[in-house]
Amino acid sequence: MAELHLSVIQTQSLPISEILQPEPSWYALQTYARSEKKVVMQLQGKGVETFLPISKEIHRWSDRRKTVELALLPGYVFVRAVLTLQTRLNVLQTYGVNSFVSFGGDVPAIPDQQIDQLRLLSENNINCSETPFINIGQRVRVRGGCLEGLQGILASRHGEKVLVLSIDSIQRSIAIEIGEYKLEPI
């Protein structure tokens, strides 16, 4: 008679909480004025992954020059976590943290790609500065240069930004390539 061998495959069971736990995401925190570095140090002490984009600037005084590190986005720090109630409380109870950035009560996650882009700028000390957030289709005003005060709608044509000026009464528009001009939303 033939022998029948059964083999048992050993599996290691994981708690259901580990199986269903979402991946951590990046979130923005609003901080009190000029407390970004303190917030980062405190959160890192609590084991929270943080990111603070820094820009280096040379400040000149009458007797010396010094390179200072400033927050690229003043008043904001980024944290990477699974946003549970306990994590939110832990972060919000940190001195210097005002709130999570939220819209309609929801705290939106920031895509990793956007954090990676900020990290690239910060690590390579690329000369950059904060500017108003402007969308294509938004009314804007030119600041500085020979076009100072010109108002129109920001558009894109062949991948280039253009300012569209409209003359309503004759229903005609003119597009101007704006290149390096600074814009502000109206």
C-alpha positions as CSV (number, residue, x, y, z in Angstrom):
1,M,0.0,0.0,0.0
2,A,1.3,3.5,-0.9
3,E,2.1,6.0,1.8
4,L,0.4,9.3,1.7
5,H,2.5,12.2,2.9
6,L,0.9,15.5,3.7
7,S,3.0,18.5,4.2
8,V,1.8,21.5,6.2
9,I,2.9,24.9,5.0
10,Q,3.6,27.2,7.9
11,T,2.4,30.7,7.5
12,Q,3.0,33.6,9.8
13,S,-0.2,35.4,10.5
14,L,-0.1,39.2,10.7
15,P,-2.5,41.2,12.8
16,I,-5.4,42.6,10.7
17,S,-4.3,46.2,11.7
18,E,-1.0,45.7,9.9
19,I,-2.6,44.3,6.8
20,L,-5.1,47.1,6.4
21,Q,-2.9,50.0,7.6
22,P,-2.6,52.6,4.8
23,E,0.7,54.0,3.6
24,P,1.9,57.2,5.3
25,S,1.3,60.4,3.4
26,W,2.6,63.9,3.5
27,Y,0.5,66.6,5.2
28,A,1.1,70.4,5.7
29,L,1.1,72.0,9.1
30,Q,0.6,75.6,9.7
31,T,2.9,76.9,12.4
32,Y,3.3,80.1,14.4
33,A,5.5,82.8,12.9
34,R,9.2,82.0,12.8
35,S,8.8,78.7,14.8
36,E,9.2,76.2,11.9
37,K,12.6,74.9,13.0
38,K,11.5,74.5,16.6
39,V,8.4,72.6,15.5
40,V,10.5,70.2,13.3
41,M,12.9,69.5,16.2
42,Q,10.0,68.7,18.6
43,L,8.2,66.5,16.1
44,Q,11.3,64.6,15.3
45,G,11.8,64.0,19.0
46,K,8.3,62.5,19.0
47,G,9.3,60.2,16.1
48,V,7.3,62.0,13.4
49,E,8.9,62.3,10.0
50,T,9.2,65.9,9.0
51,F,10.4,68.1,6.1
52,L,11.1,71.8,6.2
53,P,12.3,73.3,2.9
54,I,15.1,75.7,3.6
55,S,16.5,78.5,1.5
56,K,19.9,80.1,2.3
57,E,20.3,83.8,2.0
58,I,23.2,86.2,2.7
59,H,22.2,88.9,5.1
60,R,24.4,92.0,5.3
61,W,24.9,94.2,8.3
62,S,27.1,97.2,8.5
63,D,29.9,95.2,10.1
64,R,29.5,91.7,8.7
65,R,27.8,89.3,6.3
66,K,26.2,86.0,7.3
67,T,24.5,83.1,5.5
68,V,21.1,82.4,7.2
69,E,18.8,79.5,6.7
70,L,15.1,80.6,6.3
71,A,12.0,78.5,5.7
72,L,11.2,78.5,2.0
73,L,7.5,78.5,2.8
74,P,7.2,80.6,6.0
75,G,4.7,79.3,8.4
76,Y,4.5,75.7,7.0
77,V,6.1,72.4,8.0
78,F,5.4,69.0,6.3
79,V,4.8,65.8,8.2
80,R,4.6,62.2,6.9
81,A,2.3,59.9,8.8
82,V,-0.7,57.7,8.8
83,L,-3.3,60.3,9.9
84,T,-5.0,58.5,12.8
85,L,-6.7,60.4,15.6
86,Q,-3.8,59.6,17.9
87,T,-1.3,60.9,15.4
88,R,-3.3,64.1,14.9
89,L,-3.4,64.8,18.6
90,N,0.3,64.0,19.0
91,V,1.2,66.5,16.3
92,L,-1.3,69.2,17.3
93,Q,-0.1,69.1,20.9
94,T,3.3,70.2,19.8
95,Y,4.3,73.7,20.8
96,G,4.3,76.1,17.8
97,V,1.8,74.0,15.7
98,N,-1.3,76.0,14.8
99,S,-3.2,73.4,12.8
100,F,-3.2,70.9,9.9
101,V,-3.9,72.7,6.6
102,S,-7.5,71.6,5.8
103,F,-10.2,72.5,3.3
104,G,-13.8,72.0,4.4
105,G,-12.6,70.0,7.4
106,D,-10.7,67.5,5.3
107,V,-6.9,67.3,5.6
108,P,-5.6,66.7,2.0
109,A,-2.5,64.6,1.5
110,I,0.3,66.1,-0.5
111,P,1.6,64.0,-3.4
112,D,5.1,62.6,-2.8
113,Q,6.2,64.1,-6.1
114,Q,5.6,67.7,-4.9
115,I,7.6,67.1,-1.7
116,D,10.4,65.5,-3.8
117,Q,10.5,68.7,-5.9
118,L,10.7,70.9,-2.8
119,R,13.4,68.6,-1.4
120,L,15.4,68.9,-4.7
121,L,15.3,72.7,-4.6
122,S,16.2,72.8,-1.0
123,E,19.1,70.3,-1.2
124,N,20.7,72.0,-4.2
125,N,20.3,75.5,-2.8
126,I,18.5,76.7,-5.9
127,N,17.7,80.4,-5.7
128,C,14.0,80.6,-5.4
129,S,11.3,82.5,-3.5
130,E,7.7,82.1,-2.6
131,T,5.2,83.6,-5.0
132,P,1.4,83.9,-5.1
133,F,-0.4,80.7,-6.3
134,I,-1.9,81.4,-9.7
135,N,-3.9,79.1,-12.0
136,I,-4.3,79.3,-15.7
137,G,-7.6,81.2,-16.3
138,Q,-7.2,83.4,-13.3
139,R,-7.2,87.2,-13.4
140,V,-3.8,88.6,-12.7
141,R,-1.9,91.9,-12.6
142,V,1.7,92.4,-13.7
143,R,4.1,93.7,-11.0
144,G,7.2,95.6,-12.1
145,G,8.8,96.4,-15.4
146,C,7.3,98.3,-18.3
147,L,4.0,96.4,-18.0
148,E,3.4,97.4,-14.4
149,G,-0.3,97.3,-13.5
150,L,-1.4,95.6,-16.7
151,Q,-4.4,93.3,-16.0
152,G,-5.7,90.3,-17.8
153,I,-6.3,86.5,-17.7
154,L,-3.4,84.1,-17.4
155,A,-3.5,81.5,-20.2
156,S,-1.2,79.0,-21.8
157,R,-0.3,78.9,-25.5
158,H,2.2,76.4,-26.9
159,G,3.4,75.7,-23.4
160,E,4.2,79.4,-22.7
161,K,2.4,81.6,-20.3
162,V,0.5,84.5,-21.9
163,L,-1.5,87.3,-20.6
164,V,-4.8,87.8,-22.4
165,L,-6.2,91.3,-22.6
166,S,-9.8,91.6,-23.7
167,I,-11.7,94.5,-25.1
168,D,-15.3,93.6,-24.2
169,S,-17.2,96.1,-26.4
170,I,-15.7,94.7,-29.6
171,Q,-15.2,91.2,-28.4
172,R,-11.6,90.9,-29.2
173,S,-8.5,89.8,-27.2
174,I,-4.8,90.2,-27.4
175,A,-2.3,87.7,-26.0
176,I,1.1,88.9,-24.7
177,E,3.9,86.6,-23.8
178,I,4.8,87.5,-20.3
179,G,8.1,85.6,-19.9
180,E,9.7,86.5,-16.5
181,Y,7.3,89.2,-15.4
182,K,6.0,88.8,-11.8
183,L,2.3,88.3,-11.5
184,E,-0.1,88.7,-8.7
185,P,-3.7,87.4,-8.5
186,I,-6.5,90.0,-8.5
